């Protein structure tokens, strides 16, 4: 089962960028294209090469959490 691209953009990407104070169609396109590339919009979520739509590794997730999100959510 895949994820609807328009809904992902409208309900996930745009609200997230808005919360971060980023108003950029190019940022929206980049995030959507990256999700499409890494997971084929949800069709390959259960592959073992990363977590979630963006295919981030566990080590990278931990580094981003420890050095960025935990300090400035």
C-alpha positions in Angstrom: 0.0 0.0 0.0 1.4 3.4 -0.9 0.9 6.9 0.4 -1.0 9.5 -1.5 1.6 12.2 -2.5 -0.8 15.1 -2.4 -2.0 14.1 1.1 1.6 13.6 2.3 2.5 17.0 1.0 -0.6 18.7 2.5 -0.8 17.0 5.9 2.8 16.2 6.7 5.4 18.2 4.7 3.6 21.6 4.6 2.6 21.7 8.2 6.1 20.7 9.3 7.8 23.3 7.2 5.2 25.9 8.4 6.0 25.0 12.1 9.7 25.4 11.2 9.1 28.8 9.6 10.1 27.6 6.2 8.0 28.9 3.3 9.6 27.3 0.3 8.1 25.4 -2.6 11.5 24.0 -3.4 11.8 22.6 0.2 8.4 20.9 -0.3 9.5 19.5 -3.6 12.8 18.2 -2.2 11.2 16.5 0.8 8.5 14.9 -1.4 11.0 13.8 -4.0 13.3 12.3 -1.3 10.4 10.4 0.2 9.4 9.1 -3.2 12.9 8.0 -4.0 13.7 6.2 -0.8 10.4 4.4 -0.3 8.5 4.7 -3.5 5.9 6.5 -1.4 5.4 3.8 1.2 5.7 0.7 -1.0 9.1 -0.2 0.5 8.8 0.8 4.1 9.8 -2.6 5.4 13.2 -2.7 3.7 16.1 -3.1 6.1 18.2 -0.2 4.7 16.6 2.6 6.8 13.7 3.9 8.9 10.5 5.4 7.5 9.8 7.2 4.2 13.2 8.8 4.1 15.2 5.7 4.8 17.3 7.3 7.6 19.7 4.9 9.3 19.4 4.2 13.1 22.8 5.8 13.6 21.9 9.0 11.7 18.6 9.2 13.5 20.4 9.0 16.9 22.9 11.7 15.8 20.2 14.1 14.6 18.3 13.5 17.8 21.3 14.0 20.1 22.8 17.0 18.3 19.8 18.9 17.0 16.3 17.8 18.0 17.1 17.3 21.7 18.7 20.7 21.9 16.3 22.8 19.8 13.1 20.9 19.0 
